[in-house]
Amino acid sequence: MSELDIKQERKYGDEQIIKKEWREQMRLRPGMWIGGVGDGSSPDDGIYVLLKEVIDNSIDEYMMGYGKSINITIEEGTVTVRDFGRGIPLNSVVDASSQLYTGAKYESEAFITSIGLNGVGIKAVNALSTNFKIASYRDGQGKEAEFSKAELIRESDIFSTTEKNGTIVTFTPDNQIFVNYAFQEEIIRTKLKNYAYLNSGLAIYCNGEKFQSKNGLADLLNENITTEPLYPIIHLKGESIEMVLTHVNQYGEEFYSFVNGQYTKDGGTHQSVFRETISRVIKEFYNRNFEYSDIRSGMAAAISIKIQSPDFANQTKTKMVSRDMGPEGPTVVKFIGDFIKRELDNYLHKNPETADILLKKIIESEKERKAIAGVTKLARERAKKASINNKKLRDCRVHLNDFKNNDKENTAIFITEGDSASGSITKSRNPNLQAVFSLRGKPLNSFGLTKKIVYENEEFNLLQAALNIEDGIEGLRYNKVIIATDADVDGMHIRLLIITFFLQFFPDLIKKNHVYILQTPLFRVRNKQKTLYCYSEEERKAAIREIGKNPEITRFKGLGEISPDEFRNFIGEDMRLDPVKMKKEDLIKEMLEFYMGKNTSDRQNFIIENLVIEEDLAS
């Protein structure tokens, strides 16, 4: 076919212009509106964005002074949220639920510092749900509407009611979009705790469990830090701003930031200003030429601000980009800077014991940094040279010059061991978004070692450089850090050593839900007609029953035994990941001491007591 024929074949006229309704657009490309889709195994998955959009409206009511509690039930994938706010104006119930860019939060004093301002949120929930019901109650009257995929099914007339004022929203996410989804209790619990911390006094009930906070951000910090604070948490409040601060004996920094009650996990303007201003104020208080990195080493802090019409980097509102507090207010930099300069400086003057402990911590961090300064410089130079031709890192195009789409939310790096496993993953991965870092043998047990080892050990030094986390995880190059090792004893040990490295030197990487374990199938069960991959003994038995007589059963002993063509099935959209999580009771030092320390007999007894013998494969 000639070039002319090809051009004629590619017609571009009026008939090629296709108009789609907004609900069709949302359903066709849900990621544009709610970020990743997922099955609910990750906190960033879309079903939690839907839940958040509904709860945000209820939180906005509480922030404006209406309703002291929110009731949530989640049963078999269906969510119901009941608030006791003002309720949607009855004649607008249908439009507010199903007409895009329709809402009261554009230029209204009814919602001065609301989370959602674009008139999209609840409409996305409607469009992406097979069943969506909404009821509003105002001053003895009510109205209900029911939808499916944003198409109106039923609308009631306005009726008399004894229900208290407020709104009830019930929705069931579409299983065709959120394939095999399930709401994870622990993920929901974390999100509801954050809502409670940011709204002191608000009571949230979810499936019988109550979430409420008396001390706001101080409760959040106490819940999240996994090492005892070196001094009592500094808790400062002002109009439209709240902050907490302490230090712990750990490496790295731990920051949490919020805007109008929204957890901005990716930071933004307010968090950057917060980090820098705290460092500057402390430096000026002691009148010492401290490095900011020494001041922030071991720091745990959180900030919450309320501003008018906040701007976010994306629809999921995880990073704030606003520069101003409001149309006539100060800049974010000035507002936060003035508050911290005044309040934190006053606090340190009034609490000399805390100031002395803080000074001691900074000096210790400074001494350690200077002690390894020479090693650090050489290590950085080695890492820089290695990055030019780094055989350990096969980067993804998001971070290379030939790929312009900076889709960081969907980026991942696989940390694996061995040439065969590394080769299989490299050939199977999505080169646009997935990178591979190859370890050489088992990494060093870093428990009890100082950060000097990070720079002296080539594996750790290059891994740190690949992730870009030397100065904290704000520069993290990949949203998911996935440990991909064999499911045998050696693989488990390597997995534990990598997690130990992160916990010892970069605990925030785990606390902010960036670290995952890749699940790969243990068995392949097949005949000529069908192939099934099984991740557990139970799945293997079910596969044998499904396939029938004389199936071929393969036990994968390592990642290297899985061909690249097969591996492609396991690191794509249906990739199974186990998040590495930490709870308040998981004190890092004590936990690492048990698993990685020298208490050989205690650990041996633990292994014996928890040993599971694999059943015969032929059974």
Disulfide bonds with the S-S distance in Angstrom:
none
